[in-house]
Amino acid sequence: MYYDLMYSLGFSVLTENEEATSQQIIDELERRVAYLKANPDEIMEAIGLPDDYCEIDEPYKADIDDFKKKWSQTHGEICSELGYDEEEGWEAIPDTYFYHEEDGVWYNRECSFFTAREELVAEWIYQNR
């Protein structure tokens, strides 16, 4: 199982009797670095996990923090993006956005650019605001 998982993640695994050359070690380290930088959704797809694999009761704090940094918008920013002046924006902003009182920013609840994990985080923030 371990070796199958390692192969499916793109790691090469030498048998106990093989010796690695310096270039093989460098290549393996480069593959591991690329793996660590990969998008979690791409990794799940590569190893054949189902789309709903990331559905957990509560997202990790790091996922929430990343989502907030990436997707938060001030009232002025969202009004400008949607073509409203700031006064009318409070009433005109679509329901796909929600205002988070504690953070003082808007978040998009639905976005075609969200990964599966970001969809989970957006819904969690919405439900726990």
N, C-alpha and C positions, 0 to 999 in steps of 0.2 A: 504493500500500500504506500509506504513512504517513498519508495523509488518511483512508483507510478505518479504520485503527486509531484515529486520533484521534476520528473520529465514533463508533465503537463504544464508546469510553470516555466519551462524553458531552461531548467538547470541540467547540466550534463553531470552524470554521476559515474565516477570511475570505479571499477571493481577493486577489491582489496589488493589484488596482485599487480595492478597497473600503477606505474609511476607517472605523475603529471610533469610535463615540461613547463618551463617558465611561461611560455606563451599560452599553454592551456590554462594555467592558473590566472594569468592576466585576463584571458578571454572569459573565464568563469566569473571573475570579479566584476568585469564590465557587464555581463548579463545580470548579475545580482543587483548591481546599482541601477540598471535600467528597470528591473522588476520593482525595486523599491520606489522608483519615481512614477510608476505606472498608475493610471486611474483605477481605483478599486472596481468600478463597473467593468472595465476592460479585462481585469484579472478574472473576475467572476465569469465573464463570458468565455474567456480562454480555457478555463478549466471545466466549463460545462455546468456551472451551478445554475439553478433556476432563477428567474428574474425576481421572485419574491424572497430570495435567500436573505436579503438585507432587512427584511421586515422583522423588527424587534420591538419590544414594548417601549423602549426609550432610547433615543439616539445618544451616542457618545458625546461628551462635552466638547471634544475637539471638533466633531462634525457640526455641532451647533455653532461654535465660535467661527469656524470657517464659513458656514452659511451666512452668518450675520455680517461678516466682513465683506463677503462677495456680493450679497444681494440686497443689503439695506440701502434705503434711499431717504433723504430728508424730504420734508413736505415740499420745499421749493424745487428739489430735483425731480420728484415724481410729477408735480404739476407742469413743470417745463417739458418733461418728456411726453406727457399726454396732451399738452396744448391747452391747459387750463391756467387761469390766473390763480394765485394762492388763496384768495377769498372763496371763489367758487369751487376750488378743488376739494374742500372738505366734503361737499355733497356730491360732486361729480365723479370722483375716482371710482372705477368699477369695483364690484365685489370680489374680483380675483385678487385684489390687494387688501391688506389689513394694516391698521395702525397699531403699533406696539407702544403702549403708554410708557412702560418702564424704560425702553430703549429710546423712545422719542423719534422713532423712524417708521417708515413703511416697509413692508415685505410683500413680495408677490407670492400668492398662495399657489398659483398654477402657472407654469411656464414650460414651453416646449423645449427649452434649453436645460431644464433640470435633469440631473441624473436620477436614478431610482432612489438613491440615498438622500439626495437633496429634496425630493418630493416628500419623503418620510420626515425629514427635519422640518420642512415648511409646515406640514400638517401638525407636527408636534408643537412647534412654536405657536401656531394658531390656536390649538386646543388649550395650551397652557399659558396664555397671555393674561 
